[in-house]
Amino acid sequence: MEPVLIASYRVMLKTHASVCSVDRILEDPEFRNEYLAIVRAGTGEQSEFDILHTLNNLRKRSKLPRRDDDTSA
């Protein structure tokens, strides 16, 4: 599931370049719902808790691209 979460986060960075962050996804219902929909399109039905918990762990492990990184990959 981690590769899908990372790819989905890249999509969010491309779509919302200057305002997207893990905190924003976790805290803002609109960003959270958009992110969950992108992830679920690639993984099927996963629980919101599992997706967001894994996203937060990816951030803690510095596995997510940064806003200023090239997000075209």
VMD Tcl script that builds the backbone (N, CA, C; Angstrom):
set m [mol new atoms 219]
animate dup $m
set s [atomselect $m all]
$s set {name element resname resid chain x y z} {
  {N N MET 1 A 0.815 -1.197 0.000}
  {CA C MET 1 A 0.000 0.000 0.000}
  {C C MET 1 A 0.861 1.264 0.000}
  {N N GLU 2 A 2.065 1.194 0.559}
  {CA C GLU 2 A 2.897 2.391 0.650}
  {C C GLU 2 A 3.186 3.050 -0.702}
  {N N PRO 3 A 3.515 2.276 -1.758}
  {CA C PRO 3 A 3.750 2.935 -3.056}
  {C C PRO 3 A 2.531 3.722 -3.552}
  {N N VAL 4 A 1.343 3.199 -3.311}
  {CA C VAL 4 A 0.124 3.910 -3.729}
  {C C VAL 4 A -0.052 5.182 -2.908}
  {N N LEU 5 A 0.231 5.113 -1.620}
  {CA C LEU 5 A 0.109 6.302 -0.774}
  {C C LEU 5 A 1.086 7.383 -1.215}
  {N N ILE 6 A 2.300 6.985 -1.538}
  {CA C ILE 6 A 3.304 7.954 -1.984}
  {C C ILE 6 A 2.898 8.559 -3.324}
  {N N ALA 7 A 2.459 7.727 -4.259}
  {CA C ALA 7 A 2.019 8.236 -5.565}
  {C C ALA 7 A 0.811 9.158 -5.411}
  {N N SER 8 A -0.091 8.806 -4.544}
  {CA C SER 8 A -1.278 9.643 -4.299}
  {C C SER 8 A -0.878 10.978 -3.684}
  {N N TYR 9 A 0.095 10.950 -2.804}
  {CA C TYR 9 A 0.580 12.196 -2.209}
  {C C TYR 9 A 1.215 13.080 -3.282}
  {N N ARG 10 A 1.930 12.469 -4.226}
  {CA C ARG 10 A 2.499 13.239 -5.343}
  {C C ARG 10 A 1.392 13.925 -6.159}
  {N N VAL 11 A 0.301 13.202 -6.383}
  {CA C VAL 11 A -0.836 13.789 -7.109}
  {C C VAL 11 A -1.359 15.001 -6.344}
  {N N MET 12 A -1.493 14.865 -5.035}
  {CA C MET 12 A -1.975 15.990 -4.225}
  {C C MET 12 A -1.002 17.166 -4.300}
  {N N LEU 13 A 0.292 16.897 -4.287}
  {CA C LEU 13 A 1.271 17.977 -4.397}
  {C C LEU 13 A 1.154 18.699 -5.733}
  {N N LYS 14 A 0.946 17.929 -6.798}
  {CA C LYS 14 A 0.790 18.543 -8.124}
  {C C LYS 14 A -0.483 19.385 -8.187}
  {N N THR 15 A -1.558 18.873 -7.615}
  {CA C THR 15 A -2.852 19.536 -7.693}
  {C C THR 15 A -2.933 20.770 -6.800}
  {N N HIS 16 A -2.322 20.696 -5.639}
  {CA C HIS 16 A -2.415 21.771 -4.639}
  {C C HIS 16 A -1.016 22.198 -4.213}
  {N N ALA 17 A -0.203 22.575 -5.171}
  {CA C ALA 17 A 1.236 22.776 -4.975}
  {C C ALA 17 A 1.611 23.557 -3.720}
  {N N SER 18 A 1.070 24.708 -3.516}
  {CA C SER 18 A 1.568 25.557 -2.431}
  {C C SER 18 A 0.898 25.307 -1.086}
  {N N VAL 19 A -0.146 24.507 -1.047}
  {CA C VAL 19 A -0.871 24.349 0.224}
  {C C VAL 19 A -0.954 22.921 0.724}
  {N N CYS 20 A -0.490 21.963 -0.041}
  {CA C CYS 20 A -0.635 20.569 0.355}
  {C C CYS 20 A 0.449 20.158 1.343}
  {N N SER 21 A 0.038 19.435 2.364}
  {CA C SER 21 A 0.963 18.847 3.336}
  {C C SER 21 A 0.237 17.681 3.999}
  {N N VAL 22 A 0.996 16.843 4.676}
  {CA C VAL 22 A 0.376 15.743 5.397}
  {C C VAL 22 A -0.555 16.293 6.473}
  {N N ASP 23 A -0.103 17.326 7.174}
  {CA C ASP 23 A -0.968 17.920 8.204}
  {C C ASP 23 A -2.283 18.401 7.607}
  {N N ARG 24 A -2.202 19.029 6.457}
  {CA C ARG 24 A -3.421 19.544 5.813}
  {C C ARG 24 A -4.355 18.392 5.446}
  {N N ILE 25 A -3.794 17.295 4.946}
  {CA C ILE 25 A -4.610 16.127 4.595}
  {C C ILE 25 A -5.255 15.543 5.844}
  {N N LEU 26 A -4.505 15.478 6.929}
  {CA C LEU 26 A -5.039 14.903 8.164}
  {C C LEU 26 A -6.091 15.793 8.815}
  {N N GLU 27 A -5.972 17.097 8.660}
  {CA C GLU 27 A -6.823 18.040 9.388}
  {C C GLU 27 A -7.996 18.599 8.588}
  {N N ASP 28 A -7.861 18.710 7.288}
  {CA C ASP 28 A -8.879 19.358 6.456}
  {C C ASP 28 A -9.743 18.294 5.776}
  {N N PRO 29 A -11.038 18.272 6.073}
  {CA C PRO 29 A -11.904 17.228 5.495}
  {C C PRO 29 A -11.898 17.192 3.973}
  {N N GLU 30 A -11.812 18.335 3.315}
  {CA C GLU 30 A -11.808 18.350 1.847}
  {C C GLU 30 A -10.536 17.695 1.298}
  {N N PHE 31 A -9.398 18.061 1.839}
  {CA C PHE 31 A -8.140 17.445 1.404}
  {C C PHE 31 A -8.129 15.962 1.758}
  {N N ARG 32 A -8.584 15.619 2.964}
  {CA C ARG 32 A -8.600 14.223 3.401}
  {C C ARG 32 A -9.464 13.373 2.479}
  {N N ASN 33 A -10.669 13.844 2.167}
  {CA C ASN 33 A -11.565 13.081 1.296}
  {C C ASN 33 A -10.988 12.930 -0.106}
  {N N GLU 34 A -10.371 13.980 -0.620}
  {CA C GLU 34 A -9.752 13.904 -1.943}
  {C C GLU 34 A -8.611 12.885 -1.939}
  {N N TYR 35 A -7.769 12.947 -0.912}
  {CA C TYR 35 A -6.640 12.013 -0.814}
  {C C TYR 35 A -7.145 10.574 -0.672}
  {N N LEU 36 A -8.116 10.359 0.178}
  {CA C LEU 36 A -8.661 9.010 0.372}
  {C C LEU 36 A -9.231 8.451 -0.927}
  {N N ALA 37 A -9.906 9.287 -1.703}
  {CA C ALA 37 A -10.475 8.839 -2.977}
  {C C ALA 37 A -9.375 8.428 -3.952}
  {N N ILE 38 A -8.284 9.200 -3.990}
  {CA C ILE 38 A -7.174 8.869 -4.880}
  {C C ILE 38 A -6.545 7.551 -4.454}
  {N N VAL 39 A -6.311 7.398 -3.161}
  {CA C VAL 39 A -5.697 6.164 -2.653}
  {C C VAL 39 A -6.590 4.967 -2.936}
  {N N ARG 40 A -7.859 5.095 -2.627}
  {CA C ARG 40 A -8.781 3.968 -2.801}
  {C C ARG 40 A -8.949 3.576 -4.262}
  {N N ALA 41 A -8.759 4.520 -5.170}
  {CA C ALA 41 A -8.810 4.180 -6.596}
  {C C ALA 41 A -7.674 3.225 -6.956}
  {N N GLY 42 A -6.576 3.297 -6.213}
  {CA C GLY 42 A -5.437 2.437 -6.492}
  {C C GLY 42 A -5.343 1.200 -5.616}
  {N N THR 43 A -6.051 1.194 -4.485}
  {CA C THR 43 A -5.920 0.072 -3.551}
  {C C THR 43 A -7.222 -0.659 -3.291}
  {N N GLY 44 A -8.318 -0.100 -3.715}
  {CA C GLY 44 A -9.603 -0.665 -3.320}
  {C C GLY 44 A -9.990 -0.120 -1.957}
  {N N GLU 45 A -10.929 -0.745 -1.345}
  {CA C GLU 45 A -11.464 -0.259 -0.077}
  {C C GLU 45 A -10.491 -0.549 1.065}
  {N N GLN 46 A -9.844 0.480 1.538}
  {CA C GLN 46 A -8.982 0.424 2.724}
  {C C GLN 46 A -9.608 1.328 3.778}
  {N N SER 47 A -9.390 1.015 5.030}
  {CA C SER 47 A -9.979 1.856 6.078}
  {C C SER 47 A -9.277 3.211 6.117}
  {N N GLU 48 A -10.042 4.230 6.451}
  {CA C GLU 48 A -9.493 5.573 6.579}
  {C C GLU 48 A -8.356 5.576 7.600}
  {N N PHE 49 A -8.555 4.885 8.722}
  {CA C PHE 49 A -7.521 4.828 9.750}
  {C C PHE 49 A -6.217 4.258 9.195}
  {N N ASP 50 A -6.291 3.139 8.497}
  {CA C ASP 50 A -5.080 2.502 7.961}
  {C C ASP 50 A -4.355 3.411 6.975}
  {N N ILE 51 A -5.104 4.057 6.112}
  {CA C ILE 51 A -4.505 4.951 5.114}
  {C C ILE 51 A -3.815 6.121 5.797}
  {N N LEU 52 A -4.528 6.799 6.688}
  {CA C LEU 52 A -3.977 7.998 7.308}
  {C C LEU 52 A -2.857 7.666 8.293}
  {N N HIS 53 A -2.977 6.554 8.976}
  {CA C HIS 53 A -1.924 6.125 9.898}
  {C C HIS 53 A -0.642 5.822 9.127}
  {N N THR 54 A -0.770 5.123 8.011}
  {CA C THR 54 A 0.396 4.803 7.190}
  {C C THR 54 A 0.983 6.063 6.564}
  {N N LEU 55 A 0.136 6.980 6.124}
  {CA C LEU 55 A 0.615 8.254 5.580}
  {C C LEU 55 A 1.443 8.994 6.628}
  {N N ASN 56 A 0.946 9.063 7.844}
  {CA C ASN 56 A 1.666 9.738 8.915}
  {C C ASN 56 A 3.007 9.044 9.199}
  {N N ASN 57 A 3.014 7.719 9.185}
  {CA C ASN 57 A 4.260 6.983 9.394}
  {C C ASN 57 A 5.255 7.228 8.263}
  {N N LEU 58 A 4.764 7.328 7.031}
  {CA C LEU 58 A 5.643 7.644 5.906}
  {C C LEU 58 A 6.295 9.005 6.098}
  {N N ARG 59 A 5.519 9.956 6.581}
  {CA C ARG 59 A 6.075 11.287 6.845}
  {C C ARG 59 A 7.152 11.204 7.917}
  {N N LYS 60 A 6.870 10.499 9.004}
  {CA C LYS 60 A 7.838 10.384 10.104}
  {C C LYS 60 A 9.136 9.729 9.644}
  {N N ARG 61 A 9.045 8.812 8.694}
  {CA C ARG 61 A 10.222 8.120 8.164}
  {C C ARG 61 A 10.856 8.862 6.979}
  {N N SER 62 A 10.353 10.048 6.674}
  {CA C SER 62 A 10.854 10.886 5.566}
  {C C SER 62 A 10.804 10.159 4.232}
  {N N LYS 63 A 9.727 9.437 3.987}
  {CA C LYS 63 A 9.557 8.682 2.741}
  {C C LYS 63 A 8.711 9.422 1.710}
  {N N LEU 64 A 8.156 10.570 2.071}
  {CA C LEU 64 A 7.288 11.311 1.159}
  {C C LEU 64 A 8.067 12.406 0.446}
  {N N PRO 65 A 7.679 12.696 -0.797}
  {CA C PRO 65 A 8.329 13.810 -1.502}
  {C C PRO 65 A 7.989 15.135 -0.813}
  {N N ARG 66 A 8.873 16.079 -0.959}
  {CA C ARG 66 A 8.627 17.405 -0.404}
  {C C ARG 66 A 8.013 18.292 -1.484}
  {N N ARG 67 A 7.392 19.348 -1.055}
  {CA C ARG 67 A 6.708 20.266 -1.956}
  {C C ARG 67 A 7.643 20.771 -3.036}
  {N N ASP 68 A 8.894 21.065 -2.678}
  {CA C ASP 68 A 9.832 21.632 -3.646}
  {C C ASP 68 A 10.588 20.594 -4.456}
  {N N ASP 69 A 10.332 19.278 -4.178}
  {CA C ASP 69 A 10.919 18.216 -4.987}
  {C C ASP 69 A 10.221 18.169 -6.337}
  {N N ASP 70 A 10.885 17.539 -7.308}
  {CA C ASP 70 A 10.240 17.303 -8.605}
  {C C ASP 70 A 9.181 16.248 -8.401}
  {N N THR 71 A 7.907 16.599 -8.541}
  {CA C THR 71 A 6.804 15.650 -8.309}
  {C C THR 71 A 6.361 14.976 -9.597}
  {N N SER 72 A 7.146 15.101 -10.651}
  {CA C SER 72 A 6.746 14.473 -11.917}
  {C C SER 72 A 7.057 12.980 -11.942}
  {N N ALA 73 A 7.840 12.516 -11.003}
  {CA C ALA 73 A 8.229 11.089 -10.974}
  {C C ALA 73 A 7.073 10.206 -10.565}
}
mol reanalyze $m
mol bondsrecalc $m
mol representation Tube
mol addrep $m
